[in-house]
Each structure stands twice: as structure tokens, then as C-alpha cells.
Amino acid sequence: PGGNQHQTCTEDTRVHLLHDIRTWADDPATDKQIFWIADRAGTGKSTVAKQIVTEWERAAKPVVPFFFSITAADTMSNAKFCSTVAVKLAGVANLGSFRTALAEVLRQDLTVETLGFEEQFKKLVLSPLQTTNEPVLLVIDALDECDKSGRFEILSTLLKNLNKLPMTKVMITSRPLPDINQKFQNQ
């Protein structure tokens, strides 16, 4: 899920797109919380996602990548999405309040992974993130490689709850599949 199978951008490529992403991600005043990159397969979307993740990690900015892939069981559905994102957020150095809140959630309910997707998201990600005051970038790559019902749940949950996390931004890459297009157009 960390995207280790991907390379970063070759120098002096994707200059304008990377500039637009950096500008959006670093702008605390923007109300646009989602940056969606949609294009055909093989056009470098994952490379761009890996580039942004690498830059944020090097700058010690809170970034959480999740790279979907149809070649790995854990990343072809949303089953491990919330727990993976929560663990990665807990590992971010300056998110101590997140770790404390997550530990309390787990202390109260060790069966949280048996809940439905939105409840998992609320307990493992949303609620603990609300205790922080740090900008966080969530990078979701190849959303189209998640099964259709899984990506529907992810998008529905994000679109419904992201306004409760004003310091959080989400960069999503995918092919422009009709169900994903429709979900974004309905917002």
C-alpha cells in the first residue's frame, strides 16, 4: 500500500502538474480538499503520486499514501484501507494527539475492524484526526484498481466527512471510470 513498487518522476517532467499539486497541497486557504488526477492507464499517474509522497516525506510533512493494486490482495479492496491509513498516521512524528486518540479508540473497541467501512473510517481516522491541528495529505493512488463497491464506499465516506477535517487534503489518482466520474459530479 505504500507505493514502493513505483518510481518518482524523471527530472523536468510533469512540471506543470506537479506545480499545480504542490500549490494546492500547500495552500491553507483553499476550500478544495480533493485533487483528482484522472487519465488513461499507463500515463504516469502513480509516478506523480509517488513523487508527491516522496517530496512530502523528505520535507517531514504529514503524508499518508495508499496505493491500490489489482496484483495484491490487500490493495484490491478497501478492507485494509482504514487500518492502514490509521497505522501510517500514527507513525507520523508530529501527530502525537492522533496516536493518543487512536490508542483510546482501540482500548475501547478492539473489534473496530469488524465494523462497516464508514464506521471504521470515523473511529480509526476521522475522530483521531480531529484532535490534531496539523495539515495532512492523504494520497490515494489507482482508486480504479479497488473493487467497485470499495471505491464507492471510499468516495462516499470521504465526500461526506472530509469537511469535518479542514486541515486534511486528499489527492486521488484513477482512470476516469464512469462510477468515479459520477460520484465527483454529484458533489
DAVEN-V331188 format. One record per helix or strand. SS is the DSSP state (H for helix, E for strand). FROM is the first residue (numbers start at 1). LEN is the number of residues. Records with the same first field share a line. If there is no record, write none. Layout:
SS=FROM-LEN ; FROM-LEN
This chain:
H=15-12 ; 45-14 ; 73-3 ; 81-10 ; 96-13 ; 112-3 ; 117-13 ; 143-3 ; 148-17 ; 178-8
E=34-5 ; 63-5 ; 136-6 ; 168-7
